[in-house]
Amino acid sequence: MTEKILTILEKNARIRTDDLANILGEDSYMVRQEVERLESEKVICGYHTLINWDKVGQEKADAFIEVKVAPQRGVGFDQVAERIWQYPEVSSIFLVSGNCDFIVLLQGKSMREIAMFVSEKLATIDGVLSTMTQFILKKYKQDGFVVENPRKDEREAIS
Amino acid sequence: MRDPLNSFIEQIPPSGIRRFFDLVAEMNDPEVVSLGVGEPDFDTPWHIREEGIYAITKGKTFYSANAGLMELRKEISRYTARHYGVTYDPATEILVTIGGSEAIDACFRAMLDPGDEVIIPEPCFVSYKPCAIFAGAKPVVIDLKAENEFRLQPEELEAAITEKSKILFLSYPNNPTGAVMGKADLEKIAEVVIRHDLFVLSDEIYAALSYTDEPFTSIASLPGMRERTVIVNGFSKAFAMTGWRLGYATGPARIVKQMMKVHQFAIMCPPTISQYAAIEALRNGDEDVLYMRGEYDQRRRFLLKRFEEMGIDCFEAKGAFYLFPCIKKFGMSSDEFAERLLADQKLAVVPGSAFGTSGEGFLRISYAYSLRDLKRAVERIEAFVSKL
């Protein structure tokens, strides 16, 4: 049941517990308890709303920042990572393989805010060797959702 | 002027589903929500579509062999062996057709002489009876019963058999009832079929959409049945490929050889582009089918629960993407119920009577719709019945 609950919530976090129980053929009380357990154990880390800000006329930019750092003895990358993720501007940060060490994702900021954050905060952190900022120009698909106008049901009557 | 029409064709009434869709179209109201459509709401999986595109860009746009691309027939052979435990020779026992519908037509024409009887359990899809009449045969209807969850009973079959009976038509998982027949049910039918020396045409187009614990059983896999069964299957429902128009028939070489003639002279060959896409579907599409089946199953359970909460009697249909709730307690015919539901709540569902007289008193509810649409629709049904 757990895996099924998670799979459904991952796609539709707003589903009512009763509906969730119905589609799984499970008892509503049991499902509620299980969701609460998953939340308290941080299996479910949060519920996120994906918003296309362009559609409400808000000029918000997103950027990926590749960060190279000098890992520190004893704590590796984790300490630098913490100094970065503590900033509320940071929506995501990942340690990655390849040409850089971290990829930092900033979302929903103005160009100026991003520039300021990178030059004044991120680049000046001890251990950060270099940054490379990549602005997102257009979103096609995000978190499994295609960013476009909803499609109509085009199925025609046939018999 | 002389009568330009063929009297057989002229006497066939128009499809009951069509009549209802026309009503919906007449309303021309954007507020109308429909649970009437009998095709998947999913797009064809992308890797399959891409193979279709690739076939076009590579110029693979010639005719194929009449029976279909050999490569596809080989994949069909593997697929039926893998899923249903029956193996067919790609060279002589498999015919690729324009959807399952063409396969049914070709099979009837190839097997039936004028006056032969085709036993058709109803409720069932609307095309079977007309196809039997096109072939000059006589359809003999068995009215299936709700108390048997619309599964064919051996004694019902026994009672319908005459010395003219030739083909028993089976369609499980069933459109419109969602009924399924398990191995034990089919064994009883097979016994009667063999004893009376009948043949079976089994429309297994919904085979992949079965929500039972036991895996789907094809009647052709039962002892003594392979040589007297033609299976019709296709890509439309399982792989969400309705518009590609591709199906197939598998059966004994002796029968397929004659079906091939009907197909070759009436159709020539199925669309080559679709065939290349279908090869990809059979090779790499099992996961997609499982995903879509999982989604349908969730919607099915959701609707069953909601009907139960509303006090609408609905047997637990375990196949296809239809539920067949009973509305007899509201004292209306299914036509009247569906028409009033449409007028009052702007919700379109197909009356069960469109699928045969034994469908009277029932509605066909398709759950080839998003959960969101289903929720809205169910609220409308609830609002409607609460006022009755």
Interface residues (C-beta under 8 A of the other chain):
Chain A: I8 N12 I15 D19 N22 I23 L24 G25 D153 R155 A157 I158 S159
Chain B: S15 G16 I17 R18 F21 V24 A25 G36 V37 G38 E39 D41 V126 Q298 R299 R301 F302 K305 R306 L371 K375
